[in-house]
Amino acid sequence: MDRREVRDMPDGATETFDRTLVRLRRAAGLTQEQLAQRCGLSTRGVGNLERGQRHPRRVTVQLLADGLALPEDSRAELLAAARRGRRQPPDHPVPPPRPAPDLIGRTEEHALLDKHISGTGRPFLVFAGQTGIGKTRLLAEAATLAEARGTAVLSTACSRYGGEPYAPLSEAFARHVSEHPAGGGLAFLLPEQRTAEPAPARWLMFAEAARFLDTLARRRGVLVILDDLQWAGPDGLALLASLVQDVRPDRVRFLAAYRDTEIAAAEPLADTLLDLYRKGLLTQHSLAPLADDDATTLLHHSAGTEVGQSARDRVLRLAGGLPLFLVQLGHVLGRSGKPPAELPWGLAHAVRRQVGSLPERTAEVLTLLAVGQQRMDPDVLAAAAGLDPAELSEVLAPAHTARLLDENAEGVRLTHELVAEVVNADLPPSRRHVLHRRLAEALGGAAAAYHYTHAQDTERAAQTLRHAAEKASRQAAHDTAAQHLGALADLLDRTGSQAAVAEAAEAWADALAAAGRYDAALAAAERALLVYRKEGDEERQRLVIARIGYLHYQRGTPREGLARIAPTLTEDRPGGSAVRLRLARAANLYQSTRYRESVEVSTAAIVAAGSAGDEHGLAGGHLRRGLALRLLGRNEEALADLHTAAATAELCGDREIVVRALTGVAVLHHYRGELARADRQFARILRLAEELGDRELLSRSVCNVGASAIYVGRWGDARRRFSQALELAGHGRSPMCGAMALIGRGGLRSACGRYDAAADDLAQVIRLGQESDNADIICNASAQLAENDVRAGRPERGVRRLLPLLALRGERSWQMTDALPFLAEAQLAAGDPVAAGETAAEAVACTEHIDHILARTDAFRVQGLAFLRCGILSSAEESMAEARSLAERMASPYLLARVSAAHAELSDRLGDSVAAARERERAEELFTALRRDALAEE
């Protein structure tokens, strides 16, 4: 820019150029697009001037003054404002502008936008409605309102055919990253900054994105605008939900629009919006068609002239109050004076006539946009059209004049899908294939696969989808990877070999499982199995059946898994499938609490894997056997197996088995009372699980961190972790992981006095256990419910819950051992100290046998109280001393509080009121601090 061109302009008022231009344009009743058309400028150029992102040359100012038809005094005012230079951020709030002249019938929505942008109310506002209802126009008005206040606007739209894994937010960030440098985590969200390095953990990327927005919002606030949210992928929605919850709600505001006619209740967008609404973070506003009076006003405005009653009535009837149709038909009426016979034909006719009147090169670019059916970056569009990017603006100018294009900072698109439909319908297939290929070559990435497919280049489409799936998997965007692999399987099913279809379906099942979508994963695996049966490939059939069995284990349906595997195991054949089938059977036996059988089958798998030189099979066999041995109380053998599994898996690169084996080791240390050591291990395991991104594994790891936090005294962290684990296991994806989280949250709620909420959580776990035939989680939840009954003053109910579970001893001794102290406490509170003492003595013996120090501490505590109630004071003192010694050794605030409360009762009985008061005060201080931490966020 040559500032000498504006230096001699007359000085005037203190208003900056961008504000002056906005005020004068609105006074003239013009939109940015209309002003751009009058001046021969691009809509993007006018928008940049009004946002203060560009400073005008003298000739540009003169063009704007001519386009606005300014009188001499206003012309001088505009020239003076240009001479003063760029806009500075405001030091005080700017009054919001009035609704634009063409924003008719949306007074309520305009007020809602003004309130939202000012930082009032929930941080996420969503407009919902059908095509043509005016959602995009409202978003554009919001951008204008925000910019007038000095708020930074990040605006983007979702693509119908997918995009980068974390789109559309990653694309919005990319446009700002040059002015607002991103950290390492954010760089992996931006397509142009990705490297070959491994992506950081997903939560780190999300946290970096939140910091990016908070930093950008520090001076003037940020408004994030997302259009066509119905096309957002699950990973992009996960990023959006994380940001809405993590950024400052008064400084960062979110605004979106979606077509509520294009989403089902079970789709990711519906789940995301419902979750944010329940958390008090989202306001949804459904847009209705315009009333007749408003529709008439908009029709007159669009036509630019008065419309006769007959024509008006017909247009109102055909348009049905949809602003887009009213505007389109108004343009037709303004030119011809009469409406078309019917809406579809009339609009199509108007489009054909407008496109047909354009220069050949302009019509060619519009045809590319019609085939692409999405907003395109100008450089990509120029490449597809074979134009120099500098030529594109000139080529598109006639289309802007004809109001067929919508251009903003995100790119250029046709004004409406109807234009694309009309143009596409007139294209011969051979021409459409050529254009699809040109778009594919210009776009690259996942979006190119769609166009290669429609160009009938199956090989290139398949290659593109594989590459996109691999990239998404590396970023732990498993939902996106599954989407690409599902499209690949469908594509190959139509055009490729059946073997390739089966391989794609297997990969699809793996991606779906990693995303926690087990029902869909089972369907994909069954699809692969059907192909292998047709092909007669028996080894691949057996491998897929093993995979199906393991999916049932992950899904929490072990009975179905065992039934699916059983017919295949009758044929003992050599090869990798024999190992995989045994491992799948061992996993389902473990989840069915048939631990001895699981040990036997795991041992057979280890032998078979050793004979075949199968290191992955060896690692899996030792893992399965170690986990089963732990629940049989054979801890040293279990540790040996788990360490072997982790080491072998590390050597062969199987990170999933590494995580599962290390988790088994940490759980053993936790139950042995090595709480600090186990807590560090759980934190490390969580980082490894985050790198893998597998939802089931991640949910378990998060839940373990929460369980550890209860004993080491971080109840607030425990509460957050259990909620996080439930979200990861949510929507029925991983019921067993959900059961673990519900047990943890139920126990925590009970300890905080939320007895009814705790009972709801734990009753849900019992239902899950009954559905999956898992006696362990039934026993665990019943024990927590019994303690909840005692705390709520219903100890007899707690006894009735647990006594029937005594019949489940033997192989299930570990979980029963966990339950015995709870039963003893319920018996004691119900007034039966003799039975409580017997149960507590059994618990002491069992916990010593399996080295379960956590349960042993509670067993001694309850045993001491039972002796106390029976008047055997010396034995009571001995048991209480044992309990205190163990609690102090573990340095667990929770256990110390429980033991101190029991010691207070003992000191009272011994007549030592000072010691009793000291113990009671200590217990109360510990419990109060823990509960305060847990309930701080409420």
Secondary structure, DSSP 8 states (H G I E B T S, - for coil): --GGGTTTS----S--HHHHHHHHHHHTT--HHHHHHHHT--HHHHHHHHTTSS---HHHHHHHHHHHT--HHHHHHHHHHHHH-S----SS--------TT-TT-HHHHHHHHHHHTT-S-SEEEEEE-TTSSHHHHHHHHHHHHHHHT-EEEEEE--TT--STTTTHHHHHHHHTTTS---HHHHTTSGGG--SS----HHHHHHHHHHHHHHHHHHH-EEEEEE-GGG--HHHHHHHHHHHHHS-TTTEEEEEEEETTS--TTSHHHHHHHHHHHTT-EEEEE-----HHHHHHHHHHHHTS---HHHHHHHHHHHTT-HHHHHHHHHHHHHHSS--SSHHHHHHHHHHHHHHTS-HHHHHHHHHHHHHTS-B-HHHHHHHHT--HHHHHHHHHHHHHTT-EEEETTEEEES-HHHHHHHHHTS-HHHHHHHHHHHHHHH-HHHHHHHHHHTT-HHHHHHHHHHHHHHHHHTT-HHHHHHHHHHHHHHHHHHS-HHHHHHHHHHHHHHHHHTT-HHHHHHHHHHHHHHHHHHT-HHHHHHHHHHHHHHHHHHT-HHHHHHHHHHHHTS--SSHHHHHHHHHHHHHHHHTT-HHHHHHHHHHHHHHHHHHT-HHHHHHHHHHHHHHHHHTT-HHHHHHHHHHHHHHHHHHT-HHHHHHHHHHHHHHHHHTT-HHHHHHHHHHHHHHHHHH--HHHHHHHHHHHHHHHHHHT-HHHHHHHHHHHHHHTTTTT-HHHHHHHHHHHHHHHHHTT-HHHHHHHHHHHHHHHHHHT-HHHHHHHHHHHHHHHHHTT-HHHHHHHHGGGGGG-STTHHHHHHHHHHHHHHHHHTT-HHHHHHHHHHHHHHHHHHT-HHHHHHHHHHHHHHHHHTT-HHHHHHHHHHHHHHHHHHT-HHHHHHHHHHHHHHHHHHT-HHHHHHHHHHHHHHHHHHHHHHHTT-
